[in-house]
Each structure stands twice: as C-alpha cells, then as structure tokens.
Amino acid sequence: MSDAYQNDVLAEETHSGRVWSLIILLALLGPMIAAAIAPSRGARWAVVLLAVIAIGVFTMSWSGFQYRFLRNGVEIRMLGFRLRSIPKQSIVSYSIEPWTLIRGYGIRGIGRTRAYVWCNQVVHIKTTNGDIFLGHNDPARIVRDLDMVTDVVTRG
C-alpha cells in the first residue's frame, strides 16, 4: 500500500458474520452425509455443487465486509474486492437503525438501496444516489468514522 493511500485512510472496520458461518458449516453436514451415501451419481453432483456454493458463502461471511473510511469517501470491500465506493460529497445523512431478520443478511438490495449486513444493527447512510446500510456490532464506531469522513466535529 502506498504512503499516499495510507495517509488517506482515516479508519478501517470489519463486519463479519462468523455466527452465520458456523450455521452454514453445520447446515453442510446433512448434504455431505447424503453425498457419501447417495446411490445416484447425479444426486452426488447436486450435493457437491450445493457444497461448493455453501463454502463460498461461508468464506464470504467469515471474512466479512471491510469498510475503509477515506478522506474522500467510504469503500466497502469483501475478500479484497471493492464492492462499492461512496464519495464524501454524496453523503447526505447517516444514523443508527435496527435491522430485522426478515430483511435478510449478506449483500441485499434492489434498485438504489444496498445493504451489507450480518447483524441486527446498521448505520443507514442516505446518499444522493440512494440508501446504503452498513452492518456492524458497534454501529457507533461506524458513525464516528463517518464523522471523520464528513468532517463533522460534534453530533448533537
């Protein structure tokens, strides 16, 4: 990482779904047993395909979302890939909100709304381009980091 880039990074946070990862791992036990005893080759391939997908989801939830708070905005990354950038000038407001299971976990969204969530607390960022929800077990830290990005001195 270059020195110029490091100077632009104000904070970094990670939001992982390790509990969900373990649930996925446990859910794989049944299909793996079925694959071992399945009489049909087609059934075995279907279970193997399911396992490959589940292992990918396990890896993504275990490593989580990485949020980089930069002088010029926010980057949302997963497994080293940038998923989204939020330019500083497009941030209108942000606040802590509850998130419910019915809204789903992982990467969610339709249209101009996106969520990156593995828990029941989010920071709702309203932007000029839509709404973004960042999950975190300590959403006050996300708000503090956003305050640094947007140059907010105090919140009242």
mmCIF file of the C-alpha atoms, coordinates in Angstrom:
data_MODEL
# 
_entry.id   MODEL 
# 
loop_
_atom_site.group_PDB 
_atom_site.id 
_atom_site.type_symbol 
_atom_site.label_atom_id 
_atom_site.label_alt_id 
_atom_site.label_comp_id 
_atom_site.label_asym_id 
_atom_site.label_entity_id 
_atom_site.label_seq_id 
_atom_site.pdbx_PDB_ins_code 
_atom_site.Cartn_x 
_atom_site.Cartn_y 
_atom_site.Cartn_z 
_atom_site.occupancy 
_atom_site.B_iso_or_equiv 
_atom_site.pdbx_formal_charge 
_atom_site.auth_seq_id 
_atom_site.auth_comp_id 
_atom_site.auth_asym_id 
_atom_site.auth_atom_id 
_atom_site.pdbx_PDB_model_num 
ATOM 1   C CA . MET A 1 1   ? 0.000   0.000   0.000   1.00 0.00 ? 1   MET A CA 1 
ATOM 2   C CA . SER A 1 2   ? 1.451   3.379   -0.958  1.00 0.00 ? 2   SER A CA 1 
ATOM 3   C CA . ASP A 1 3   ? 2.154   6.083   1.621   1.00 0.00 ? 3   ASP A CA 1 
ATOM 4   C CA . ALA A 1 4   ? -0.254  8.465   -0.131  1.00 0.00 ? 4   ALA A CA 1 
ATOM 5   C CA . TYR A 1 5   ? -3.050  5.894   0.178   1.00 0.00 ? 5   TYR A CA 1 
ATOM 6   C CA . GLN A 1 6   ? -2.248  5.185   3.832   1.00 0.00 ? 6   GLN A CA 1 
ATOM 7   C CA . ASN A 1 7   ? -2.462  8.913   4.565   1.00 0.00 ? 7   ASN A CA 1 
ATOM 8   C CA . ASP A 1 8   ? -5.962  8.960   3.027   1.00 0.00 ? 8   ASP A CA 1 
ATOM 9   C CA . VAL A 1 9   ? -7.236  6.123   5.281   1.00 0.00 ? 9   VAL A CA 1 
ATOM 10  C CA . LEU A 1 10  ? -8.924  7.574   8.370   1.00 0.00 ? 10  LEU A CA 1 
ATOM 11  C CA . ALA A 1 11  ? -10.192 4.264   9.776   1.00 0.00 ? 11  ALA A CA 1 
ATOM 12  C CA . GLU A 1 12  ? -10.905 0.649   8.846   1.00 0.00 ? 12  GLU A CA 1 
ATOM 13  C CA . GLU A 1 13  ? -13.618 -1.580  10.269  1.00 0.00 ? 13  GLU A CA 1 
ATOM 14  C CA . THR A 1 14  ? -14.562 -5.197  9.622   1.00 0.00 ? 14  THR A CA 1 
ATOM 15  C CA . HIS A 1 15  ? -18.045 -6.593  9.978   1.00 0.00 ? 15  HIS A CA 1 
ATOM 16  C CA . SER A 1 16  ? -18.096 -10.388 9.759   1.00 0.00 ? 16  SER A CA 1 
ATOM 17  C CA . GLY A 1 17  ? -20.847 -12.923 10.187  1.00 0.00 ? 17  GLY A CA 1 
ATOM 18  C CA . ARG A 1 18  ? -18.920 -15.627 11.992  1.00 0.00 ? 18  ARG A CA 1 
ATOM 19  C CA . VAL A 1 19  ? -22.025 -16.962 13.731  1.00 0.00 ? 19  VAL A CA 1 
ATOM 20  C CA . TRP A 1 20  ? -23.705 -17.277 10.312  1.00 0.00 ? 20  TRP A CA 1 
ATOM 21  C CA . SER A 1 21  ? -20.565 -19.003 9.021   1.00 0.00 ? 21  SER A CA 1 
ATOM 22  C CA . LEU A 1 22  ? -20.853 -21.662 11.693  1.00 0.00 ? 22  LEU A CA 1 
ATOM 23  C CA . ILE A 1 23  ? -24.566 -22.136 10.939  1.00 0.00 ? 23  ILE A CA 1 
ATOM 24  C CA . ILE A 1 24  ? -23.691 -22.624 7.248   1.00 0.00 ? 24  ILE A CA 1 
ATOM 25  C CA . LEU A 1 25  ? -20.993 -25.119 8.207   1.00 0.00 ? 25  LEU A CA 1 
ATOM 26  C CA . LEU A 1 26  ? -23.437 -27.088 10.345  1.00 0.00 ? 26  LEU A CA 1 
ATOM 27  C CA . ALA A 1 27  ? -26.017 -26.989 7.539   1.00 0.00 ? 27  ALA A CA 1 
ATOM 28  C CA . LEU A 1 28  ? -23.447 -28.617 5.249   1.00 0.00 ? 28  LEU A CA 1 
ATOM 29  C CA . LEU A 1 29  ? -23.216 -31.739 7.406   1.00 0.00 ? 29  LEU A CA 1 
ATOM 30  C CA . GLY A 1 30  ? -26.511 -33.192 6.164   1.00 0.00 ? 30  GLY A CA 1 
ATOM 31  C CA . PRO A 1 31  ? -25.743 -32.753 2.446   1.00 0.00 ? 31  PRO A CA 1 
ATOM 32  C CA . MET A 1 32  ? -22.232 -34.128 2.934   1.00 0.00 ? 32  MET A CA 1 
ATOM 33  C CA . ILE A 1 33  ? -23.595 -37.255 4.605   1.00 0.00 ? 33  ILE A CA 1 
ATOM 34  C CA . ALA A 1 34  ? -26.171 -37.551 1.804   1.00 0.00 ? 34  ALA A CA 1 
ATOM 35  C CA . ALA A 1 35  ? -23.415 -37.246 -0.805  1.00 0.00 ? 35  ALA A CA 1 
ATOM 36  C CA . ALA A 1 36  ? -21.493 -40.035 0.863   1.00 0.00 ? 36  ALA A CA 1 
ATOM 37  C CA . ILE A 1 37  ? -24.438 -42.432 0.882   1.00 0.00 ? 37  ILE A CA 1 
ATOM 38  C CA . ALA A 1 38  ? -26.387 -41.276 -2.205  1.00 0.00 ? 38  ALA A CA 1 
ATOM 39  C CA . PRO A 1 39  ? -26.849 -44.143 -4.651  1.00 0.00 ? 39  PRO A CA 1 
ATOM 40  C CA . SER A 1 40  ? -27.130 -41.878 -7.677  1.00 0.00 ? 40  SER A CA 1 
ATOM 41  C CA . ARG A 1 41  ? -24.206 -40.127 -9.330  1.00 0.00 ? 41  ARG A CA 1 
ATOM 42  C CA . GLY A 1 42  ? -26.492 -37.193 -10.277 1.00 0.00 ? 42  GLY A CA 1 
ATOM 43  C CA . ALA A 1 43  ? -27.551 -36.719 -6.655  1.00 0.00 ? 43  ALA A CA 1 
ATOM 44  C CA . ARG A 1 44  ? -23.907 -36.698 -5.583  1.00 0.00 ? 44  ARG A CA 1 
ATOM 45  C CA . TRP A 1 45  ? -23.058 -33.978 -8.136  1.00 0.00 ? 45  TRP A CA 1 
ATOM 46  C CA . ALA A 1 46  ? -26.023 -31.876 -6.988  1.00 0.00 ? 46  ALA A CA 1 
ATOM 47  C CA . VAL A 1 47  ? -24.852 -32.125 -3.382  1.00 0.00 ? 47  VAL A CA 1 
ATOM 48  C CA . VAL A 1 48  ? -21.272 -31.293 -4.383  1.00 0.00 ? 48  VAL A CA 1 
ATOM 49  C CA . LEU A 1 49  ? -22.494 -28.211 -6.251  1.00 0.00 ? 49  LEU A CA 1 
ATOM 50  C CA . LEU A 1 50  ? -24.508 -27.158 -3.196  1.00 0.00 ? 50  LEU A CA 1 
ATOM 51  C CA . ALA A 1 51  ? -21.430 -27.670 -1.002  1.00 0.00 ? 51  ALA A CA 1 
ATOM 52  C CA . VAL A 1 52  ? -19.239 -25.534 -3.273  1.00 0.00 ? 52  VAL A CA 1 
ATOM 53  C CA . ILE A 1 53  ? -21.768 -22.700 -3.120  1.00 0.00 ? 53  ILE A CA 1 
ATOM 54  C CA . ALA A 1 54  ? -22.111 -23.038 0.658   1.00 0.00 ? 54  ALA A CA 1 
ATOM 55  C CA . ILE A 1 55  ? -18.318 -22.994 1.112   1.00 0.00 ? 55  ILE A CA 1 
ATOM 56  C CA . GLY A 1 56  ? -18.199 -19.753 -0.896  1.00 0.00 ? 56  GLY A CA 1 
ATOM 57  C CA . VAL A 1 57  ? -20.893 -18.217 1.294   1.00 0.00 ? 57  VAL A CA 1 
ATOM 58  C CA . PHE A 1 58  ? -19.071 -19.482 4.397   1.00 0.00 ? 58  PHE A CA 1 
ATOM 59  C CA . THR A 1 59  ? -15.848 -17.815 3.248   1.00 0.00 ? 59  THR A CA 1 
ATOM 60  C CA . MET A 1 60  ? -17.582 -14.516 2.496   1.00 0.00 ? 60  MET A CA 1 
ATOM 61  C CA . SER A 1 61  ? -19.419 -14.382 5.817   1.00 0.00 ? 61  SER A CA 1 
ATOM 62  C CA . TRP A 1 62  ? -16.358 -15.461 7.832   1.00 0.00 ? 62  TRP A CA 1 
ATOM 63  C CA . SER A 1 63  ? -14.108 -12.790 6.324   1.00 0.00 ? 63  SER A CA 1 
ATOM 64  C CA . GLY A 1 64  ? -16.915 -10.224 6.375   1.00 0.00 ? 64  GLY A CA 1 
ATOM 65  C CA . PHE A 1 65  ? -17.235 -6.769  4.919   1.00 0.00 ? 65  PHE A CA 1 
ATOM 66  C CA . GLN A 1 66  ? -14.306 -4.399  5.237   1.00 0.00 ? 66  GLN A CA 1 
ATOM 67  C CA . TYR A 1 67  ? -15.174 -0.721  5.457   1.00 0.00 ? 67  TYR A CA 1 
ATOM 68  C CA . ARG A 1 68  ? -12.435 1.790   4.656   1.00 0.00 ? 68  ARG A CA 1 
ATOM 69  C CA . PHE A 1 69  ? -13.116 5.344   5.684   1.00 0.00 ? 69  PHE A CA 1 
ATOM 70  C CA . LEU A 1 70  ? -11.059 7.639   3.496   1.00 0.00 ? 70  LEU A CA 1 
ATOM 71  C CA . ARG A 1 71  ? -10.661 11.415  3.293   1.00 0.00 ? 71  ARG A CA 1 
ATOM 72  C CA . ASN A 1 72  ? -12.710 11.395  0.089   1.00 0.00 ? 72  ASN A CA 1 
ATOM 73  C CA . GLY A 1 73  ? -15.374 8.799   0.999   1.00 0.00 ? 73  GLY A CA 1 
ATOM 74  C CA . VAL A 1 74  ? -16.031 5.220   2.046   1.00 0.00 ? 74  VAL A CA 1 
ATOM 75  C CA . GLU A 1 75  ? -15.073 1.940   0.367   1.00 0.00 ? 75  GLU A CA 1 
ATOM 76  C CA . ILE A 1 76  ? -16.916 -1.308  1.029   1.00 0.00 ? 76  ILE A CA 1 
ATOM 77  C CA . ARG A 1 77  ? -14.834 -4.411  0.287   1.00 0.00 ? 77  ARG A CA 1 
ATOM 78  C CA . MET A 1 78  ? -15.114 -8.173  0.585   1.00 0.00 ? 78  MET A CA 1 
ATOM 79  C CA . LEU A 1 79  ? -12.375 -10.752 0.062   1.00 0.00 ? 79  LEU A CA 1 
ATOM 80  C CA . GLY A 1 80  ? -10.122 -7.970  -1.265  1.00 0.00 ? 80  GLY A CA 1 
ATOM 81  C CA . PHE A 1 81  ? -12.599 -6.805  -3.915  1.00 0.00 ? 81  PHE A CA 1 
ATOM 82  C CA . ARG A 1 82  ? -14.196 -3.371  -3.831  1.00 0.00 ? 82  ARG A CA 1 
ATOM 83  C CA . LEU A 1 83  ? -17.962 -3.752  -3.841  1.00 0.00 ? 83  LEU A CA 1 
ATOM 84  C CA . ARG A 1 84  ? -18.897 -0.101  -3.628  1.00 0.00 ? 84  ARG A CA 1 
ATOM 85  C CA . SER A 1 85  ? -17.496 3.377   -3.137  1.00 0.00 ? 85  SER A CA 1 
ATOM 86  C CA . ILE A 1 86  ? -19.424 6.194   -1.518  1.00 0.00 ? 86  ILE A CA 1 
ATOM 87  C CA . PRO A 1 87  ? -17.977 9.611   -2.403  1.00 0.00 ? 87  PRO A CA 1 
ATOM 88  C CA . LYS A 1 88  ? -17.859 12.026  0.521   1.00 0.00 ? 88  LYS A CA 1 
ATOM 89  C CA . GLN A 1 89  ? -19.869 14.670  -1.359  1.00 0.00 ? 89  GLN A CA 1 
ATOM 90  C CA . SER A 1 90  ? -22.766 12.244  -1.971  1.00 0.00 ? 90  SER A CA 1 
ATOM 91  C CA . ILE A 1 91  ? -23.343 11.523  1.757   1.00 0.00 ? 91  ILE A CA 1 
ATOM 92  C CA . VAL A 1 92  ? -26.484 13.390  2.850   1.00 0.00 ? 92  VAL A CA 1 
ATOM 93  C CA . SER A 1 93  ? -27.006 11.912  6.344   1.00 0.00 ? 93  SER A CA 1 
ATOM 94  C CA . TYR A 1 94  ? -26.488 8.788   8.439   1.00 0.00 ? 94  TYR A CA 1 
ATOM 95  C CA . SER A 1 95  ? -27.992 7.244   11.561  1.00 0.00 ? 95  SER A CA 1 
ATOM 96  C CA . ILE A 1 96  ? -28.072 4.012   13.550  1.00 0.00 ? 96  ILE A CA 1 
ATOM 97  C CA . GLU A 1 97  ? -31.115 1.814   12.963  1.00 0.00 ? 97  GLU A CA 1 
ATOM 98  C CA . PRO A 1 98  ? -32.253 -1.713  13.853  1.00 0.00 ? 98  PRO A CA 1 
ATOM 99  C CA . TRP A 1 99  ? -32.171 -4.409  11.165  1.00 0.00 ? 99  TRP A CA 1 
ATOM 100 C CA . THR A 1 100 ? -34.513 -7.387  11.233  1.00 0.00 ? 100 THR A CA 1 
ATOM 101 C CA . LEU A 1 101 ? -34.012 -10.961 10.096  1.00 0.00 ? 101 LEU A CA 1 
ATOM 102 C CA . ILE A 1 102 ? -36.873 -10.630 7.629   1.00 0.00 ? 102 ILE A CA 1 
ATOM 103 C CA . ARG A 1 103 ? -34.819 -8.057  5.651   1.00 0.00 ? 103 ARG A CA 1 
ATOM 104 C CA . GLY A 1 104 ? -32.069 -10.667 5.221   1.00 0.00 ? 104 GLY A CA 1 
ATOM 105 C CA . TYR A 1 105 ? -28.315 -10.839 5.757   1.00 0.00 ? 105 TYR A CA 1 
ATOM 106 C CA . GLY A 1 106 ? -25.321 -10.640 3.450   1.00 0.00 ? 106 GLY A CA 1 
ATOM 107 C CA . ILE A 1 107 ? -25.423 -8.332  0.443   1.00 0.00 ? 107 ILE A CA 1 
ATOM 108 C CA . ARG A 1 108 ? -29.006 -7.156  -0.017  1.00 0.00 ? 108 ARG A CA 1 
ATOM 109 C CA . GLY A 1 109 ? -30.754 -4.590  -2.131  1.00 0.00 ? 109 GLY A CA 1 
ATOM 110 C CA . ILE A 1 110 ? -32.893 -3.642  -5.056  1.00 0.00 ? 110 ILE A CA 1 
ATOM 111 C CA . GLY A 1 111 ? -32.631 -0.511  -7.154  1.00 0.00 ? 111 GLY A CA 1 
ATOM 112 C CA . ARG A 1 112 ? -30.919 2.345   -5.352  1.00 0.00 ? 112 ARG A CA 1 
ATOM 113 C CA . THR A 1 113 ? -30.734 0.558   -1.984  1.00 0.00 ? 113 THR A CA 1 
ATOM 114 C CA . ARG A 1 114 ? -27.890 -1.711  -0.855  1.00 0.00 ? 114 ARG A CA 1 
ATOM 115 C CA . ALA A 1 115 ? -27.187 -3.395  2.476   1.00 0.00 ? 115 ALA A CA 1 
ATOM 116 C CA . TYR A 1 116 ? -24.036 -5.109  3.724   1.00 0.00 ? 116 TYR A CA 1 
ATOM 117 C CA . VAL A 1 117 ? -25.249 -6.807  6.892   1.00 0.00 ? 117 VAL A CA 1 
ATOM 118 C CA . TRP A 1 118 ? -24.549 -9.790  9.155   1.00 0.00 ? 118 TRP A CA 1 
ATOM 119 C CA . CYS A 1 119 ? -26.233 -8.482  12.358  1.00 0.00 ? 119 CYS A CA 1 
ATOM 120 C CA . ASN A 1 120 ? -29.258 -6.621  13.745  1.00 0.00 ? 120 ASN A CA 1 
ATOM 121 C CA . GLN A 1 121 ? -27.777 -3.106  13.883  1.00 0.00 ? 121 GLN A CA 1 
ATOM 122 C CA . VAL A 1 122 ? -26.931 -0.946  10.874  1.00 0.00 ? 122 VAL A CA 1 
ATOM 123 C CA . VAL A 1 123 ? -25.860 2.535   10.004  1.00 0.00 ? 123 VAL A CA 1 
ATOM 124 C CA . HIS A 1 124 ? -28.246 3.878   7.377   1.00 0.00 ? 124 HIS A CA 1 
ATOM 125 C CA . ILE A 1 125 ? -26.365 6.205   5.032   1.00 0.00 ? 125 ILE A CA 1 
ATOM 126 C CA . LYS A 1 126 ? -28.582 8.367   2.855   1.00 0.00 ? 126 LYS A CA 1 
ATOM 127 C CA . THR A 1 127 ? -26.770 9.480   -0.285  1.00 0.00 ? 127 THR A CA 1 
ATOM 128 C CA . THR A 1 128 ? -27.680 11.469  -3.359  1.00 0.00 ? 128 THR A CA 1 
ATOM 129 C CA . ASN A 1 129 ? -27.707 8.109   -5.215  1.00 0.00 ? 129 ASN A CA 1 
ATOM 130 C CA . GLY A 1 130 ? -29.805 6.051   -2.782  1.00 0.00 ? 130 GLY A CA 1 
ATOM 131 C CA . ASP A 1 131 ? -29.630 4.367   0.616   1.00 0.00 ? 131 ASP A CA 1 
ATOM 132 C CA . ILE A 1 132 ? -26.812 2.201   1.936   1.00 0.00 ? 132 ILE A CA 1 
ATOM 133 C CA . PHE A 1 133 ? -26.909 0.139   5.113   1.00 0.00 ? 133 PHE A CA 1 
ATOM 134 C CA . LEU A 1 134 ? -23.643 -0.886  6.803   1.00 0.00 ? 134 LEU A CA 1 
ATOM 135 C CA . GLY A 1 135 ? -23.959 -3.580  9.440   1.00 0.00 ? 135 GLY A CA 1 
ATOM 136 C CA . HIS A 1 136 ? -21.662 -3.592  12.456  1.00 0.00 ? 136 HIS A CA 1 
ATOM 137 C CA . ASN A 1 137 ? -21.729 -4.973  16.003  1.00 0.00 ? 137 ASN A CA 1 
ATOM 138 C CA . ASP A 1 138 ? -20.743 -1.499  17.267  1.00 0.00 ? 138 ASP A CA 1 
ATOM 139 C CA . PRO A 1 139 ? -22.531 0.927   14.927  1.00 0.00 ? 139 PRO A CA 1 
ATOM 140 C CA . ALA A 1 140 ? -21.385 3.922   16.994  1.00 0.00 ? 140 ALA A CA 1 
ATOM 141 C CA . ARG A 1 141 ? -17.862 3.241   15.648  1.00 0.00 ? 141 ARG A CA 1 
ATOM 142 C CA . ILE A 1 142 ? -19.180 3.483   12.077  1.00 0.00 ? 142 ILE A CA 1 
ATOM 143 C CA . VAL A 1 143 ? -20.862 6.795   12.942  1.00 0.00 ? 143 VAL A CA 1 
ATOM 144 C CA . ARG A 1 144 ? -17.610 8.060   14.486  1.00 0.00 ? 144 ARG A CA 1 
ATOM 145 C CA . ASP A 1 145 ? -15.693 7.050   11.360  1.00 0.00 ? 145 ASP A CA 1 
ATOM 146 C CA . LEU A 1 146 ? -18.297 8.695   9.112   1.00 0.00 ? 146 LEU A CA 1 
ATOM 147 C CA . ASP A 1 147 ? -17.991 11.841  11.222  1.00 0.00 ? 147 ASP A CA 1 
ATOM 148 C CA . MET A 1 148 ? -14.270 11.893  10.349  1.00 0.00 ? 148 MET A CA 1 
ATOM 149 C CA . VAL A 1 149 ? -15.012 11.431  6.644   1.00 0.00 ? 149 VAL A CA 1 
ATOM 150 C CA . THR A 1 150 ? -17.654 14.146  6.537   1.00 0.00 ? 150 THR A CA 1 
ATOM 151 C CA . ASP A 1 151 ? -15.688 16.481  8.838   1.00 0.00 ? 151 ASP A CA 1 
ATOM 152 C CA . VAL A 1 152 ? -18.420 16.559  11.476  1.00 0.00 ? 152 VAL A CA 1 
ATOM 153 C CA . VAL A 1 153 ? -16.900 17.959  14.669  1.00 0.00 ? 153 VAL A CA 1 
ATOM 154 C CA . THR A 1 154 ? -19.725 17.047  17.042  1.00 0.00 ? 154 THR A CA 1 
ATOM 155 C CA . ARG A 1 155 ? -23.112 15.421  16.743  1.00 0.00 ? 155 ARG A CA 1 
ATOM 156 C CA . GLY A 1 156 ? -25.949 16.639  18.862  1.00 0.00 ? 156 GLY A CA 1 
# 
